[in-house]
Amino acid sequence: MRFVKFLAVIALFVLTMALFAQNLAVLGAPLSLGLTMFGAQLFALESPLYMFLLAAFFLGCVLTLLYFFLEKLRTGRELARANRKLATLEQEVTSLRNLPLSDAAPAQDN
């Protein structure tokens, strides 16, 4: 299965490089981004389009990793809480099993 995944990743990489090479003129075109508020230009950035695409891709990767890391922490806390409750309930069951049986028969109404 790992071999198939590796081949799929290699095929995706080759396809991506082929598409990038075919569209280099479009992706290499300069793109200007800037922020102007109340007549004052706060920043201006000029870079090729592919840099903005790569930045957006990596930002998405980082945000996804952050989300899954936080989700792992949340589920880890939930699992620890459930394990503590399980240990408490197992201890209760063990203590109930070790209780001696009473010898006195229950009273019957005649």
A tleap script that builds the chain and sets N, CA, C and O, in Angstrom:
source leaprc.protein.ff14SB
mol = sequence {
  NMET ARG PHE VAL LYS PHE LEU ALA VAL ILE
  ALA LEU PHE VAL LEU THR MET ALA LEU PHE
  ALA GLN ASN LEU ALA VAL LEU GLY ALA PRO
  LEU SER LEU GLY LEU THR MET PHE GLY ALA
  GLN LEU PHE ALA LEU GLU SER PRO LEU TYR
  MET PHE LEU LEU ALA ALA PHE PHE LEU GLY
  CYS VAL LEU THR LEU LEU TYR PHE PHE LEU
  GLU LYS LEU ARG THR GLY ARG GLU LEU ALA
  ARG ALA ASN ARG LYS LEU ALA THR LEU GLU
  GLN GLU VAL THR SER LEU ARG ASN LEU PRO
  LEU SER ASP ALA ALA PRO ALA GLN ASP CASN
}
set mol.1.N position { 0.822 -1.192 0.000 }
set mol.1.CA position { 0.000 0.000 0.000 }
set mol.1.C position { 0.863 1.253 0.000 }
set mol.1.O position { 0.529 2.241 -0.653 }
set mol.2.N position { 1.980 1.214 0.735 }
set mol.2.CA position { 2.875 2.366 0.760 }
set mol.2.C position { 3.441 2.647 -0.620 }
set mol.2.O position { 3.616 3.802 -1.006 }
set mol.3.N position { 3.723 1.590 -1.356 }
set mol.3.CA position { 4.271 1.745 -2.701 }
set mol.3.C position { 3.268 2.447 -3.612 }
set mol.3.O position { 3.649 3.300 -4.414 }
set mol.4.N position { 2.011 2.099 -3.493 }
set mol.4.CA position { 0.966 2.733 -4.300 }
set mol.4.C position { 0.822 4.207 -3.917 }
set mol.4.O position { 0.673 5.060 -4.792 }
set mol.5.N position { 0.865 4.512 -2.625 }
set mol.5.CA position { 0.797 5.906 -2.190 }
set mol.5.C position { 1.988 6.696 -2.698 }
set mol.5.O position { 1.849 7.840 -3.132 }
set mol.6.N position { 3.160 6.079 -2.641 }
set mol.6.CA position { 4.360 6.754 -3.131 }
set mol.6.C position { 4.247 7.044 -4.623 }
set mol.6.O position { 4.597 8.136 -5.069 }
set mol.7.N position { 3.768 6.086 -5.389 }
set mol.7.CA position { 3.584 6.297 -6.828 }
set mol.7.C position { 2.542 7.389 -7.099 }
set mol.7.O position { 2.703 8.173 -8.034 }
set mol.8.N position { 1.489 7.448 -6.302 }
set mol.8.CA position { 0.470 8.479 -6.474 }
set mol.8.C position { 1.047 9.861 -6.187 }
set mol.8.O position { 0.740 10.817 -6.898 }
set mol.9.N position { 1.870 9.975 -5.165 }
set mol.9.CA position { 2.492 11.264 -4.838 }
set mol.9.C position { 3.447 11.683 -5.948 }
set mol.9.O position { 3.472 12.852 -6.333 }
set mol.10.N position { 4.223 10.754 -6.460 }
set mol.10.CA position { 5.145 11.062 -7.558 }
set mol.10.C position { 4.362 11.492 -8.798 }
set mol.10.O position { 4.743 12.455 -9.464 }
set mol.11.N position { 3.278 10.794 -9.114 }
set mol.11.CA position { 2.466 11.156 -10.279 }
set mol.11.C position { 1.850 12.544 -10.106 }
set mol.11.O position { 1.814 13.323 -11.059 }
set mol.12.N position { 1.372 12.860 -8.917 }
set mol.12.CA position { 0.818 14.176 -8.643 }
set mol.12.C position { 1.879 15.260 -8.776 }
set mol.12.O position { 1.609 16.335 -9.311 }
set mol.13.N position { 3.079 14.981 -8.294 }
set mol.13.CA position { 4.174 15.934 -8.409 }
set mol.13.C position { 4.529 16.189 -9.873 }
set mol.13.O position { 4.703 17.341 -10.271 }
set mol.14.N position { 4.638 15.137 -10.672 }
set mol.14.CA position { 4.975 15.288 -12.091 }
set mol.14.C position { 3.875 16.060 -12.813 }
set mol.14.O position { 4.173 16.925 -13.636 }
set mol.15.N position { 2.625 15.767 -12.523 }
set mol.15.CA position { 1.510 16.477 -13.145 }
set mol.15.C position { 1.535 17.959 -12.771 }
set mol.15.O position { 1.316 18.820 -13.624 }
set mol.16.N position { 1.799 18.251 -11.517 }
set mol.16.CA position { 1.870 19.636 -11.067 }
set mol.16.C position { 3.005 20.386 -11.753 }
set mol.16.O position { 2.827 21.527 -12.178 }
set mol.17.N position { 4.163 19.757 -11.861 }
set mol.17.CA position { 5.295 20.398 -12.524 }
set mol.17.C position { 5.005 20.622 -14.005 }
set mol.17.O position { 5.399 21.649 -14.559 }
set mol.18.N position { 4.323 19.680 -14.655 }
set mol.18.CA position { 3.973 19.851 -16.066 }
set mol.18.C position { 3.007 21.022 -16.246 }
set mol.18.O position { 3.171 21.829 -17.162 }
set mol.19.N position { 2.001 21.116 -15.375 }
set mol.19.CA position { 1.060 22.234 -15.462 }
set mol.19.C position { 1.749 23.563 -15.169 }
set mol.19.O position { 1.442 24.576 -15.798 }
set mol.20.N position { 2.664 23.561 -14.229 }
set mol.20.CA position { 3.400 24.787 -13.902 }
set mol.20.C position { 4.256 25.221 -15.093 }
set mol.20.O position { 4.293 26.405 -15.429 }
set mol.21.N position { 4.943 24.272 -15.732 }
set mol.21.CA position { 5.803 24.598 -16.869 }
set mol.21.C position { 4.983 25.128 -18.051 }
set mol.21.O position { 5.428 26.029 -18.762 }
set mol.22.N position { 3.792 24.572 -18.258 }
set mol.22.CA position { 2.956 25.016 -19.377 }
set mol.22.C position { 2.354 26.395 -19.132 }
set mol.22.O position { 2.063 27.115 -20.087 }
set mol.23.N position { 2.165 26.769 -17.891 }
set mol.23.CA position { 1.518 28.041 -17.563 }
set mol.23.C position { 2.480 29.021 -16.899 }
set mol.23.O position { 2.058 29.875 -16.119 }
set mol.24.N position { 3.758 28.903 -17.204 }
set mol.24.CA position { 4.757 29.744 -16.557 }
set mol.24.C position { 4.550 31.221 -16.868 }
set mol.24.O position { 4.791 32.072 -16.012 }
set mol.25.N position { 4.109 31.532 -18.075 }
set mol.25.CA position { 3.904 32.939 -18.439 }
set mol.25.C position { 2.801 33.570 -17.585 }
set mol.25.O position { 2.935 34.706 -17.131 }
set mol.26.N position { 1.732 32.842 -17.373 }
set mol.26.CA position { 0.619 33.369 -16.569 }
set mol.26.C position { 0.998 33.410 -15.096 }
set mol.26.O position { 0.748 34.405 -14.416 }
set mol.27.N position { 1.599 32.332 -14.601 }
set mol.27.CA position { 1.939 32.259 -13.181 }
set mol.27.C position { 3.100 33.181 -12.804 }
set mol.27.O position { 3.235 33.567 -11.643 }
set mol.28.N position { 3.929 33.529 -13.774 }
set mol.28.CA position { 5.060 34.409 -13.497 }
set mol.28.C position { 4.718 35.879 -13.621 }
set mol.28.O position { 5.563 36.733 -13.347 }
set mol.29.N position { 3.497 36.194 -14.028 }
set mol.29.CA position { 3.088 37.595 -14.179 }
set mol.29.C position { 3.086 38.284 -12.828 }
set mol.29.O position { 2.620 37.717 -11.840 }
set mol.30.N position { 3.607 39.506 -12.777 }
set mol.30.CA position { 3.633 40.207 -11.484 }
set mol.30.C position { 2.230 40.599 -11.031 }
set mol.30.O position { 1.372 40.970 -11.831 }
set mol.31.N position { 2.033 40.503 -9.739 }
set mol.31.CA position { 0.755 40.846 -9.135 }
set mol.31.C position { 1.030 41.839 -8.020 }
set mol.31.O position { 1.913 41.621 -7.191 }
set mol.32.N position { 0.280 42.920 -8.000 }
set mol.32.CA position { 0.477 43.954 -6.986 }
set mol.32.C position { -0.674 43.921 -5.992 }
set mol.32.O position { -1.843 43.946 -6.374 }
set mol.33.N position { -0.334 43.866 -4.742 }
set mol.33.CA position { -1.313 43.945 -3.672 }
set mol.33.C position { -0.937 45.114 -2.780 }
set mol.33.O position { 0.240 45.342 -2.497 }
set mol.34.N position { -1.925 45.836 -2.350 }
set mol.34.CA position { -1.659 46.955 -1.466 }
set mol.34.C position { -2.868 47.262 -0.610 }
set mol.34.O position { -3.983 46.837 -0.913 }
set mol.35.N position { -2.641 47.995 0.450 }
set mol.35.CA position { -3.715 48.390 1.341 }
set mol.35.C position { -3.632 49.895 1.540 }
set mol.35.O position { -2.644 50.422 2.052 }
set mol.36.N position { -4.697 50.575 1.121 }
set mol.36.CA position { -4.768 52.020 1.274 }
set mol.36.C position { -6.004 52.338 2.093 }
set mol.36.O position { -7.119 51.959 1.736 }
set mol.37.N position { -5.791 53.040 3.196 }
set mol.37.CA position { -6.908 53.430 4.056 }
set mol.37.C position { -6.820 54.920 4.327 }
set mol.37.O position { -5.772 55.434 4.719 }
set mol.38.N position { -7.928 55.602 4.114 }
set mol.38.CA position { -8.038 57.040 4.372 }
set mol.38.C position { -6.954 57.828 3.656 }
set mol.38.O position { -6.428 58.804 4.192 }
set mol.39.N position { -6.624 57.403 2.447 }
set mol.39.CA position { -5.661 58.121 1.635 }
set mol.39.C position { -4.219 57.791 1.937 }
set mol.39.O position { -3.326 58.284 1.246 }
set mol.40.N position { -3.958 56.985 2.929 }
set mol.40.CA position { -2.585 56.607 3.273 }
set mol.40.C position { -2.350 55.154 2.877 }
set mol.40.O position { -3.129 54.265 3.222 }
set mol.41.N position { -1.272 54.936 2.153 }
set mol.41.CA position { -0.949 53.577 1.735 }
set mol.41.C position { -0.203 52.884 2.875 }
set mol.41.O position { 0.897 53.286 3.255 }
set mol.42.N position { -0.819 51.848 3.403 }
set mol.42.CA position { -0.234 51.141 4.543 }
set mol.42.C position { 0.860 50.167 4.110 }
set mol.42.O position { 1.900 50.070 4.760 }
set mol.43.N position { 0.627 49.452 3.019 }
set mol.43.CA position { 1.682 48.605 2.476 }
set mol.43.C position { 1.374 48.309 1.018 }
set mol.43.O position { 0.231 48.390 0.568 }
set mol.44.N position { 2.422 47.969 0.304 }
set mol.44.CA position { 2.298 47.561 -1.100 }
set mol.44.C position { 3.255 46.393 -1.312 }
set mol.44.O position { 4.394 46.409 -0.844 }
set mol.45.N position { 2.775 45.393 -2.020 }
set mol.45.CA position { 3.569 44.187 -2.238 }
set mol.45.C position { 3.421 43.791 -3.691 }
set mol.45.O position { 2.306 43.681 -4.202 }
set mol.46.N position { 4.540 43.577 -4.357 }
set mol.46.CA position { 4.501 43.123 -5.742 }
set mol.46.C position { 5.342 41.867 -5.849 }
set mol.46.O position { 6.515 41.846 -5.476 }
set mol.47.N position { 4.721 40.824 -6.365 }
set mol.47.CA position { 5.377 39.530 -6.465 }
set mol.47.C position { 4.702 38.740 -7.581 }
set mol.47.O position { 3.575 39.052 -7.965 }
set mol.48.N position { 5.385 37.713 -8.108 }
set mol.48.CA position { 4.732 36.870 -9.123 }
set mol.48.C position { 3.514 36.141 -8.535 }
set mol.48.O position { 3.444 35.889 -7.332 }
set mol.49.N position { 2.582 35.819 -9.394 }
set mol.49.CA position { 1.344 35.161 -8.975 }
set mol.49.C position { 1.617 33.840 -8.258 }
set mol.49.O position { 0.946 33.510 -7.280 }
set mol.50.N position { 2.602 33.086 -8.746 }
set mol.50.CA position { 2.855 31.784 -8.119 }
set mol.50.C position { 3.313 31.922 -6.669 }
set mol.50.O position { 3.093 31.009 -5.874 }
set mol.51.N position { 3.938 33.028 -6.308 }
set mol.51.CA position { 4.330 33.224 -4.909 }
set mol.51.C position { 3.101 33.376 -4.012 }
set mol.51.O position { 3.064 32.847 -2.901 }
set mol.52.N position { 2.097 34.106 -4.505 }
set mol.52.CA position { 0.861 34.254 -3.738 }
set mol.52.C position { 0.127 32.925 -3.629 }
set mol.52.O position { -0.452 32.620 -2.586 }
set mol.53.N position { 0.147 32.133 -4.696 }
set mol.53.CA position { -0.492 30.816 -4.657 }
set mol.53.C position { 0.221 29.892 -3.670 }
set mol.53.O position { -0.428 29.180 -2.903 }
set mol.54.N position { 1.545 29.904 -3.688 }
set mol.54.CA position { 2.301 29.080 -2.740 }
set mol.54.C position { 2.068 29.541 -1.303 }
set mol.54.O position { 1.919 28.719 -0.398 }
set mol.55.N position { 2.037 30.854 -1.099 }
set mol.55.CA position { 1.795 31.375 0.246 }
set mol.55.C position { 0.415 30.965 0.748 }
set mol.55.O position { 0.261 30.582 1.908 }
set mol.56.N position { -0.586 31.044 -0.122 }
set mol.56.CA position { -1.939 30.638 0.269 }
set mol.56.C position { -1.986 29.138 0.575 }
set mol.56.O position { -2.650 28.718 1.523 }
set mol.57.N position { -1.288 28.341 -0.220 }
set mol.57.CA position { -1.249 26.896 0.013 }
set mol.57.C position { -0.606 26.577 1.358 }
set mol.57.O position { -1.148 25.792 2.137 }
set mol.58.N position { 0.548 27.185 1.634 }
set mol.58.CA position { 1.233 26.911 2.896 }
set mol.58.C position { 0.460 27.453 4.087 }
set mol.58.O position { 0.463 26.838 5.153 }
set mol.59.N position { -0.195 28.581 3.929 }
set mol.59.CA position { -1.031 29.096 5.008 }
set mol.59.C position { -2.176 28.115 5.303 }
set mol.59.O position { -2.498 27.861 6.464 }
set mol.60.N position { -2.781 27.570 4.250 }
set mol.60.CA position { -3.825 26.569 4.435 }
set mol.60.C position { -3.297 25.325 5.128 }
set mol.60.O position { -3.984 24.752 5.974 }
set mol.61.N position { -2.080 24.895 4.782 }
set mol.61.CA position { -1.472 23.733 5.432 }
set mol.61.C position { -1.242 23.997 6.918 }
set mol.61.O position { -1.540 23.150 7.760 }
set mol.62.N position { -0.713 25.172 7.230 }
set mol.62.CA position { -0.427 25.503 8.632 }
set mol.62.C position { -1.714 25.583 9.443 }
set mol.62.O position { -1.778 25.071 10.560 }
set mol.63.N position { -2.742 26.226 8.882 }
set mol.63.CA position { -4.010 26.326 9.601 }
set mol.63.C position { -4.660 24.964 9.789 }
set mol.63.O position { -5.267 24.704 10.828 }
set mol.64.N position { -4.538 24.099 8.801 }
set mol.64.CA position { -5.084 22.745 8.925 }
set mol.64.C position { -4.341 21.960 9.998 }
set mol.64.O position { -4.962 21.270 10.806 }
set mol.65.N position { -3.014 22.064 10.006 }
set mol.65.CA position { -2.235 21.384 11.044 }
set mol.65.C position { -2.584 21.910 12.427 }
set mol.65.O position { -2.687 21.132 13.375 }
set mol.66.N position { -2.766 23.206 12.553 }
set mol.66.CA position { -3.148 23.799 13.832 }
set mol.66.C position { -4.511 23.269 14.282 }
set mol.66.O position { -4.690 22.922 15.450 }
set mol.67.N position { -5.463 23.207 13.360 }
set mol.67.CA position { -6.791 22.687 13.697 }
set mol.67.C position { -6.704 21.242 14.186 }
set mol.67.O position { -7.291 20.894 15.210 }
set mol.68.N position { -5.969 20.398 13.450 }
set mol.68.CA position { -5.885 18.993 13.838 }
set mol.68.C position { -5.105 18.813 15.133 }
set mol.68.O position { -5.404 17.900 15.904 }
set mol.69.N position { -4.108 19.666 15.392 }
set mol.69.CA position { -3.382 19.601 16.654 }
set mol.69.C position { -4.304 19.944 17.817 }
set mol.69.O position { -4.299 19.257 18.838 }
set mol.70.N position { -5.094 21.001 17.668 }
set mol.70.CA position { -6.033 21.374 18.723 }
set mol.70.C position { -7.099 20.298 18.924 }
set mol.70.O position { -7.501 20.021 20.054 }
set mol.71.N position { -7.553 19.695 17.832 }
set mol.71.CA position { -8.544 18.612 17.926 }
set mol.71.C position { -7.943 17.403 18.643 }
set mol.71.O position { -8.624 16.742 19.427 }
set mol.72.N position { -6.660 17.115 18.372 }
set mol.72.CA position { -5.995 15.999 19.049 }
set mol.72.C position { -5.878 16.280 20.547 }
set mol.72.O position { -6.083 15.380 21.361 }
set mol.73.N position { -5.555 17.510 20.914 }
set mol.73.CA position { -5.494 17.862 22.334 }
set mol.73.C position { -6.859 17.705 22.996 }
set mol.73.O position { -6.952 17.185 24.108 }
set mol.74.N position { -7.919 18.150 22.319 }
set mol.74.CA position { -9.267 18.056 22.882 }
set mol.74.C position { -9.673 16.598 23.077 }
set mol.74.O position { -10.185 16.231 24.135 }
set mol.75.N position { -9.450 15.777 22.071 }
set mol.75.CA position { -9.827 14.368 22.202 }
set mol.75.C position { -8.943 13.643 23.211 }
set mol.75.O position { -9.395 12.695 23.853 }
set mol.76.N position { -7.687 14.075 23.361 }
set mol.76.CA position { -6.810 13.490 24.379 }
set mol.76.C position { -7.318 13.779 25.787 }
set mol.76.O position { -7.306 12.907 26.656 }
set mol.77.N position { -7.770 15.031 26.003 }
set mol.77.CA position { -8.346 15.372 27.311 }
set mol.77.C position { -9.617 14.573 27.556 }
set mol.77.O position { -9.852 14.096 28.666 }
set mol.78.N position { -10.433 14.429 26.525 }
set mol.78.CA position { -11.675 13.667 26.663 }
set mol.78.C position { -11.383 12.201 26.973 }
set mol.78.O position { -12.073 11.585 27.787 }
set mol.79.N position { -10.363 11.645 26.325 }
set mol.79.CA position { -9.981 10.259 26.584 }
set mol.79.C position { -9.451 10.096 27.999 }
set mol.79.O position { -9.776 9.112 28.663 }
set mol.80.N position { -8.646 11.033 28.476 }
set mol.80.CA position { -8.121 10.964 29.839 }
set mol.80.C position { -9.262 11.029 30.850 }
set mol.80.O position { -9.254 10.302 31.843 }
set mol.81.N position { -10.236 11.892 30.602 }
set mol.81.CA position { -11.399 12.004 31.500 }
set mol.81.C position { -12.179 10.687 31.515 }
set mol.81.O position { -12.598 10.231 32.579 }
set mol.82.N position { -12.374 10.081 30.356 }
set mol.82.CA position { -13.104 8.813 30.286 }
set mol.82.C position { -12.323 7.697 30.975 }
set mol.82.O position { -12.919 6.838 31.623 }
set mol.83.N position { -11.000 7.699 30.844 }
set mol.83.CA position { -10.181 6.680 31.510 }
set mol.83.C position { -10.242 6.829 33.028 }
set mol.83.O position { -10.287 5.833 33.750 }
set mol.84.N position { -10.243 8.071 33.512 }
set mol.84.CA position { -10.367 8.280 34.964 }
set mol.84.C position { -11.717 7.771 35.468 }
set mol.84.O position { -11.794 7.132 36.517 }
set mol.85.N position { -12.778 8.058 34.712 }
set mol.85.CA position { -14.107 7.596 35.117 }
set mol.85.C position { -14.171 6.073 35.083 }
set mol.85.O position { -14.764 5.452 35.965 }
set mol.86.N position { -13.561 5.475 34.064 }
set mol.86.CA position { -13.530 4.017 33.966 }
set mol.86.C position { -12.799 3.412 35.155 }
set mol.86.O position { -13.257 2.421 35.723 }
set mol.87.N position { -11.668 3.997 35.538 }
set mol.87.CA position { -10.911 3.472 36.683 }
set mol.87.C position { -11.737 3.579 37.959 }
set mol.87.O position { -11.726 2.664 38.782 }
set mol.88.N position { -12.450 4.685 38.130 }
set mol.88.CA position { -13.295 4.856 39.316 }
set mol.88.C position { -14.407 3.811 39.339 }
set mol.88.O position { -14.671 3.209 40.380 }
set mol.89.N position { -15.054 3.594 38.209 }
set mol.89.CA position { -16.141 2.612 38.147 }
set mol.89.C position { -15.620 1.193 38.342 }
set mol.89.O position { -16.290 0.381 38.980 }
set mol.90.N position { -14.440 0.875 37.809 }
set mol.90.CA position { -13.868 -0.459 38.019 }
set mol.90.C position { -13.521 -0.671 39.487 }
set mol.90.O position { -13.702 -1.763 40.025 }
set mol.91.N position { -13.017 0.387 40.133 }
set mol.91.CA position { -12.712 0.280 41.556 }
set mol.91.C position { -13.997 0.071 42.356 }
set mol.91.O position { -14.002 -0.696 43.319 }
set mol.92.N position { -15.065 0.728 41.980 }
set mol.92.CA position { -16.350 0.550 42.666 }
set mol.92.C position { -16.876 -0.870 42.485 }
set mol.92.O position { -17.364 -1.478 43.438 }
set mol.93.N position { -16.779 -1.397 41.278 }
set mol.93.CA position { -17.233 -2.767 41.029 }
set mol.93.C position { -16.394 -3.749 41.834 }
set mol.93.O position { -16.935 -4.699 42.402 }
set mol.94.N position { -15.094 -3.539 41.891 }
set mol.94.CA position { -14.222 -4.424 42.667 }
set mol.94.C position { -14.578 -4.376 44.147 }
set mol.94.O position { -14.610 -5.414 44.808 }
set mol.95.N position { -14.842 -3.200 44.670 }
set mol.95.CA position { -15.194 -3.096 46.095 }
set mol.95.C position { -16.547 -3.747 46.363 }
set mol.95.O position { -16.739 -4.329 47.431 }
set mol.96.N position { -17.489 -3.667 45.427 }
set mol.96.CA position { -18.790 -4.321 45.615 }
set mol.96.C position { -18.667 -5.834 45.532 }
set mol.96.O position { -19.405 -6.549 46.210 }
set mol.97.N position { -17.754 -6.334 44.718 }
set mol.97.CA position { -17.553 -7.778 44.618 }
set mol.97.C position { -16.946 -8.342 45.902 }
set mol.97.O position { -17.204 -9.491 46.261 }
set mol.98.N position { -16.162 -7.555 46.571 }
set mol.98.CA position { -15.470 -8.030 47.774 }
set mol.98.C position { -16.306 -7.872 49.041 }
set mol.98.O position { -15.840 -8.239 50.120 }
set mol.99.N position { -17.510 -7.344 48.948 }
set mol.99.CA position { -18.366 -7.224 50.126 }
set mol.99.C position { -18.808 -8.618 50.572 }
set mol.99.O position { -19.166 -9.450 49.739 }
set mol.100.N position { -18.786 -8.873 51.867 }
set mol.100.CA position { -19.236 -10.186 52.338 }
set mol.100.C position { -20.754 -10.300 52.210 }
set mol.100.O position { -21.483 -9.316 52.337 }
set mol.101.N position { -21.203 -11.516 51.959 }
set mol.101.CA position { -22.636 -11.770 51.897 }
set mol.101.C position { -23.161 -11.888 53.318 }
set mol.101.O position { -22.496 -12.476 54.171 }
set mol.102.N position { -24.322 -11.349 53.587 }
set mol.102.CA position { -24.862 -11.434 54.946 }
set mol.102.C position { -25.506 -12.806 55.137 }
set mol.102.O position { -26.101 -13.359 54.212 }
set mol.103.N position { -25.378 -13.351 56.358 }
set mol.103.CA position { -25.920 -14.663 56.692 }
set mol.103.C position { -27.393 -14.596 57.097 }
set mol.103.O position { -28.097 -15.605 57.059 }
set mol.104.N position { -27.842 -13.438 57.475 }
set mol.104.CA position { -29.222 -13.316 57.935 }
set mol.104.C position { -30.156 -13.372 56.749 }
set mol.104.O position { -29.972 -12.673 55.753 }
set mol.105.N position { -31.176 -14.228 56.878 }
set mol.105.CA position { -32.175 -14.355 55.822 }
set mol.105.C position { -33.135 -13.194 55.944 }
set mol.105.O position { -33.375 -12.731 57.060 }
set mol.106.N position { -33.679 -12.715 54.892 }
set mol.106.CA position { -34.637 -11.596 54.970 }
set mol.106.C position { -35.894 -12.042 55.717 }
set mol.106.O position { -36.332 -13.187 55.605 }
set mol.107.N position { -36.453 -11.122 56.469 }
set mol.107.CA position { -37.675 -11.425 57.234 }
set mol.107.C position { -38.859 -11.578 56.292 }
set mol.107.O position { -39.044 -10.815 55.343 }
set mol.108.N position { -39.671 -12.623 56.605 }
set mol.108.CA position { -40.839 -12.858 55.762 }
set mol.108.C position { -42.092 -12.538 56.576 }
set mol.108.O position { -42.165 -12.821 57.772 }
set mol.109.N position { -43.043 -11.961 55.923 }
set mol.109.CA position { -44.312 -11.658 56.581 }
set mol.109.C position { -45.193 -12.910 56.526 }
set mol.109.O position { -45.383 -13.485 55.455 }
set mol.110.N position { -45.728 -13.331 57.668 }
set mol.110.CA position { -46.628 -14.476 57.739 }
set mol.110.C position { -48.011 -14.065 58.032 }
set mol.110.O position { -48.900 -14.912 58.126 }
savepdb mol mol.pdb
quit
